[in-house]
Amino acid sequence: MTREMTEPAADSPTLDLSLAPTPPMGWNNWNTTHDRPEFNEEMVLATADFFVSSGLADVGYQYINIDDCWALPDRNSHGDLVPDPVRFPNGIKAVADYVHSKGLKFGIYTSAGVHTCSPIGFPGALDYEEQDAALFASYDVDYLKYDNCHNEGRDAVERYTKMRDALLATGRPIVYSICEWGQNKPWTWAKGVGHLWRTTGDISDTWESLLELTKLNMALAEYAGPGHWNDPDMLEVGNGGMTDVEYHTHFSLWAIMAAPLLIGSDLRTVTPATMEILLNTELIEVDQDPLGIQGAPIRSEGGLHVFVKPLVDGSRAIALFNENDGPAEISTTAAEIGLESASSYLVRDLWAHTVQESSGAVSADLPAHATAVFRVAAS
């Protein structure tokens, strides 16, 4: 049963929305490691190194975020969280310092409950908001993912607003990611409370999960914008549960929907095909467009979708998405996607990196589960 939500007080402080003018881009370990031992300091430092050496940092990925299980199961005698000395022998501050030395930013995780989500049972931040926020600030954290497990049934707006206020009290600029799984419709109350909020449950590395989360998130475009983003969860690209065609669709849809782009794979072992997807600068430009409009479907019929995202230069990004298990052709026109009448249009394929001239028609023959993305402008 959904509980009645408390509205944030009108005179309460709000976050600096300029901390996330475009959807955050980076990495988080959870989708590839969960709570297994390979989540450790060595992995995190190697990922920071790889961000720089691979060019990921150059195209906009900047956050190195650690997830659940970084701490011991018990607080210390002062009530502080304690980094796991096996996973993080040099502590969290040393890891953050290393990440910062690479020109990157560092993120951490906890839950708005008495425990985090891992069945191991790590302490959450409920009723420790000020103490934990101060600890995170002392680590020089730049990003907090705040989960929703073991919340004691307490009001979501109150819990998430209290952590916002605790973060603000530290004086450190921290991007605040509300991870309450869309249970209490955060898109209706979380602007000014967090910079992004989950619109869905957790993603898994399957086509069925990708499709479910897409359909939940694509209906919420009106609530997103600079500094306040809908978050359909982290990327599974490269984790092996889907085909490269499906991973192309995953990245395409997240980009057209202005979703955060948080890599969820082990970058020490990814394939060239995965890197080609993650380094697609033309799709990243669509995701990061400063106008900040979440693309939305203007037509969805029989499993065939036409998404449109207006861009700051007046052009339109469009995604033609075939969710079906067989091939299909999808077509649209410059008029349908909202462009003014012109004698001709330039149609750039953002996966093939080619340009064609058109009198206004745009179409693609798509295999099952495939997506084509184009940028269309009057020539």
C-alpha positions in Angstrom: 0.0 0.0 0.0 1.4 3.4 -0.9 1.7 5.8 2.0 0.8 9.4 1.8 3.9 11.4 1.0 5.0 14.5 3.0 5.8 17.4 0.7 9.2 19.1 1.3 8.9 22.3 3.2 8.7 25.4 1.0 11.4 27.2 3.0 13.8 24.3 3.1 17.1 24.6 1.3 17.6 23.1 -2.1 20.5 21.5 -3.9 22.6 23.4 -6.4 21.1 22.1 -9.6 24.2 23.3 -11.5 26.1 20.4 -10.1 24.4 18.2 -12.7 23.6 20.4 -15.6 23.7 17.3 -17.8 23.1 13.6 -16.8 26.0 12.3 -14.8 28.5 10.0 -16.6 30.8 7.6 -15.0 31.1 4.0 -13.6 29.7 2.0 -10.7 30.9 -1.5 -9.8 27.5 -3.1 -8.7 26.3 -4.5 -11.9 29.5 -6.5 -12.5 30.6 -7.4 -8.9 27.6 -7.2 -6.6 29.0 -8.0 -3.2 31.7 -10.4 -4.4 35.3 -10.1 -3.3 36.5 -8.7 -6.6 35.0 -5.4 -5.6 38.0 -3.9 -4.0 40.6 -1.0 -4.0 42.6 -2.6 -6.8 39.6 -2.7 -9.1 38.6 0.9 -8.4 42.1 2.3 -8.9 42.5 0.3 -12.1 39.1 1.7 -13.4 40.3 5.2 -12.8 43.5 4.5 -14.7 41.5 3.0 -17.5 39.2 6.0 -17.7 42.2 8.1 -18.6 44.1 5.6 -20.8 41.0 4.5 -22.8 39.7 8.0 -23.6 36.5 7.5 -21.5 37.5 10.6 -19.5 38.0 12.6 -22.6 34.5 12.0 -23.9 32.8 13.0 -20.6 32.8 10.0 -18.2 34.0 11.4 -14.8 32.5 9.7 -11.8 34.2 6.6 -10.3 31.4 5.4 -7.9 31.6 2.6 -5.4 28.5 0.8 -4.3 27.3 -1.4 -1.4 29.7 -3.5 0.8 32.6 -0.9 1.1 32.2 -0.7 4.9 32.4 -3.2 7.8 29.1 -4.6 9.2 29.4 -2.5 12.3 30.1 1.1 13.1 33.1 2.0 15.3 32.8 3.3 18.9 32.2 6.8 17.7 29.4 5.7 15.5 31.3 6.1 12.2 31.2 3.8 9.3 34.5 1.9 8.9 36.0 1.0 5.5 36.5 -2.8 5.1 40.2 -3.2 5.6 40.3 -6.2 3.2 38.6 -4.5 0.3 40.1 -1.1 1.0 43.3 -1.5 2.9 44.3 2.2 2.5 40.8 3.5 3.4 38.3 5.4 1.3 40.0 8.8 1.5 43.1 7.4 -0.2 41.0 6.0 -3.0 39.2 9.3 -3.4 42.5 11.1 -3.5 43.8 8.8 -6.2 40.6 9.2 -8.3 41.0 13.0 -8.0 44.6 12.9 -9.0 43.4 11.5 -12.3 41.2 14.5 -12.8 38.1 12.4 -12.0 35.4 12.5 -9.3 34.6 10.0 -6.7 31.2 8.6 -5.5 30.0 6.5 -2.6 26.9 4.6 -1.5 24.7 4.1 1.5 21.0 3.4 2.1 18.1 5.5 3.6 17.5 2.7 6.0 19.0 0.9 9.0 20.9 -1.4 6.7 22.0 -1.3 3.1 20.7 -3.7 0.5 23.3 -6.4 0.8 22.1 -9.5 2.7 25.4 -9.3 4.6 23.8 -6.4 6.6 25.9 -3.3 6.4 24.8 -0.2 8.4 22.6 2.3 6.6 22.3 6.0 7.3 18.8 6.3 8.7 19.1 8.5 11.8 22.9 8.9 11.1 22.4 11.3 8.2 24.5 14.2 9.6 27.3 11.9 10.8 27.5 10.0 7.6 27.3 13.1 5.4 30.1 14.6 7.4 32.2 11.5 7.0 31.6 11.4 3.2 32.6 15.1 3.0 35.8 14.3 4.9 36.6 11.7 2.3 36.1 14.4 -0.4 33.2 12.5 -1.9 31.6 14.1 -5.0 28.5 11.9 -5.5 26.2 9.9 -3.2 23.9 7.1 -4.3 21.3 6.8 -1.5 19.4 3.5 -1.6 16.0 2.5 -0.1 16.5 -0.8 1.7 15.4 -1.5 5.3 13.7 1.9 5.5 11.4 0.9 8.5 8.4 2.1 6.5 9.3 5.7 7.2 8.2 8.5 4.8 10.4 8.6 1.7 10.3 12.4 1.3 11.4 12.9 4.9 14.2 10.4 4.7 15.6 11.7 1.4 15.2 15.4 2.3 17.0 14.8 5.6 20.0 13.4 3.8 19.9 16.3 1.3 20.0 18.8 4.2 22.9 16.8 5.8 24.9 17.0 2.6 24.2 20.7 2.3 25.4 21.2 5.9 28.8 19.8 5.0 29.5 22.7 2.5 30.9 20.2 0.0 29.3 20.1 -3.5 28.0 16.5 -3.8 25.7 15.2 -6.5 22.8 13.4 -4.8 21.3 10.3 -6.5 18.0 9.2 -5.0 17.7 5.5 -5.4 14.2 4.7 -4.1 13.2 2.7 -7.2 10.3 4.9 -8.2 8.2 3.5 -5.5 6.9 6.9 -4.3 6.9 8.7 -7.6 10.0 10.8 -6.8 9.6 12.6 -10.1 6.7 14.4 -8.5 8.7 15.7 -5.4 12.4 15.2 -5.8 13.4 18.1 -7.9 15.5 20.2 -5.6 15.9 17.3 -3.2 18.2 15.2 -5.4 19.9 15.7 -8.8 18.6 12.4 -10.1 16.1 9.8 -9.0 15.5 6.2 -9.9 12.3 5.7 -11.9 12.5 1.9 -11.8 13.6 -1.1 -9.9 17.0 -2.5 -10.4 18.2 -3.4 -13.9 19.4 -6.9 -14.8 21.5 -8.0 -17.7 18.5 -9.3 -19.8 16.5 -8.0 -22.7 13.3 -8.3 -20.7 14.7 -6.1 -18.0 15.9 -3.5 -20.5 12.5 -3.4 -22.2 10.6 -3.1 -18.9 12.8 -0.2 -17.6 12.6 1.6 -20.9 8.8 1.6 -20.9 8.6 2.8 -17.3 11.1 5.6 -17.9 10.0 6.8 -21.3 6.6 7.9 -19.9 8.2 10.4 -17.5 10.0 12.8 -19.9 8.2 15.9 -18.7 9.9 15.6 -15.2 13.5 15.7 -16.4 15.7 18.7 -17.1 19.0 20.3 -16.2 19.9 19.4 -12.6 17.0 17.0 -12.2 17.1 13.7 -14.1 15.1 10.6 -14.5 17.3 7.6 -13.8 16.3 4.2 -15.2 19.4 2.6 -13.6 23.0 1.9 -14.6 24.3 0.5 -17.9 24.7 -3.3 -18.4 26.7 -2.8 -21.6 29.5 -5.3 -21.7 28.3 -7.7 -19.0 27.5 -10.5 -21.4 23.8 -11.1 -20.8 22.6 -9.4 -24.0 23.8 -9.3 -27.6 25.8 -6.4 -29.0 22.6 -5.4 -31.0 20.7 -5.2 -27.7 23.6 -3.3 -26.0 23.5 -0.8 -28.9 19.8 -0.4 -28.2 20.5 0.0 -24.4 23.0 2.8 -25.0 20.8 4.4 -27.7 17.7 4.6 -25.5 19.6 5.8 -22.5 21.1 8.6 -24.6 17.8 9.6 -26.3 16.1 9.7 -22.8 18.9 11.9 -21.3 19.6 9.2 -18.7 22.7 9.0 -16.6 25.4 7.0 -18.3 27.0 5.0 -15.5 29.0 2.1 -16.9 28.3 -1.1 -15.0 30.9 -3.5 -16.5 34.5 -4.5 -15.4 36.5 -2.3 -17.7 39.6 -4.4 -17.2 38.0 -7.2 -19.3 35.6 -5.5 -21.8 35.7 -6.2 -25.5 36.4 -3.7 -28.3 32.7 -4.0 -29.3 31.8 -2.8 -25.8 34.3 0.1 -26.0 32.9 1.1 -29.4 29.5 1.5 -27.8 30.7 3.4 -24.7 32.9 5.7 -26.7 30.2 6.8 -29.2 30.7 10.5 -28.9 27.8 11.3 -31.2 25.3 9.5 -28.9 27.1 11.0 -25.8 26.5 14.5 -27.3 22.8 13.6 -27.6 22.6 12.5 -24.0 24.6 15.5 -22.8 22.8 18.1 -24.9 22.6 21.3 -22.8 19.0 21.9 -23.6 18.4 19.0 -21.2 15.2 17.6 -22.8 14.4 13.9 -22.3 13.5 12.4 -25.6 10.2 10.7 -25.7 8.2 8.5 -28.1 5.9 10.4 -30.4 4.6 7.1 -31.9 4.6 3.6 -30.4 2.6 1.0 -32.4 3.0 -2.7 -32.5 6.4 -2.7 -30.7 7.8 -0.1 -33.1 8.8 3.2 -31.5 9.8 6.7 -32.8 11.6 8.7 -30.1 12.4 12.4 -30.6 14.7 14.6 -28.6 15.0 18.3 -29.5 18.6 19.6 -29.4 20.1 22.9 -28.5 21.1 23.7 -32.1 17.6 23.3 -33.4 18.1 19.8 -34.8 16.3 16.7 -33.6 17.8 13.4 -32.4 15.5 10.5 -33.3 15.7 6.8 -32.2 13.8 4.2 -34.3 13.4 1.3 -31.9 12.2 -2.2 -32.8 11.3 -4.1 -29.6 10.0 -7.1 -31.6 11.6 -10.5 -32.0 11.6 -10.1 -35.8 12.9 -7.5 -38.3 10.9 -4.4 -39.1 11.1 -1.1 -41.0 10.4 2.1 -39.1 9.8 5.4 -40.8 9.2 9.0 -39.9 9.3 12.4 -41.5 10.9 15.8 -40.7 7.4 17.2 -40.2 6.4 14.4 -37.7 9.5 15.0 -35.6 8.8 18.7 -35.4 11.2 20.3 -37.8 10.1 23.3 -39.9 9.5 22.8 -43.6 12.7 22.9 -45.8 13.7 21.9 -49.3 16.0 19.2 -47.9 17.4 17.8 -44.7 20.7 16.3 -43.5 20.2 13.0 -41.8 23.2 11.8 -39.8 23.4 8.1 -38.7 24.9 8.2 -35.2 26.0 4.6 -35.3 27.3 4.4 -38.9 28.7 8.0 -38.7 27.4 8.8 -42.2 25.3 11.6 -43.6 22.6 11.5 -46.3 20.4 14.2 -47.7 16.6 13.7 -47.6 13.5 15.5 -48.7 12.1 14.7 -45.3 11.7 11.0 -45.0 13.8 9.0 -42.5 13.6 5.2 -42.2 15.6 2.2 -41.1 15.4 -1.5 -41.7 16.0 -3.0 -38.2 16.8 -6.5 -37.0 15.0 -7.7 -33.9 15.7 -5.7 -30.8 17.7 -3.1 -32.8 17.7 0.7 -32.7 18.9 3.3 -35.2 19.6 6.8 -34.1 19.8 9.8 -36.4 20.4 13.5 -36.0 18.2 15.5 -38.5 18.4 19.1 -39.4 17.4 21.4 -42.3 20.2 21.6 -44.8 
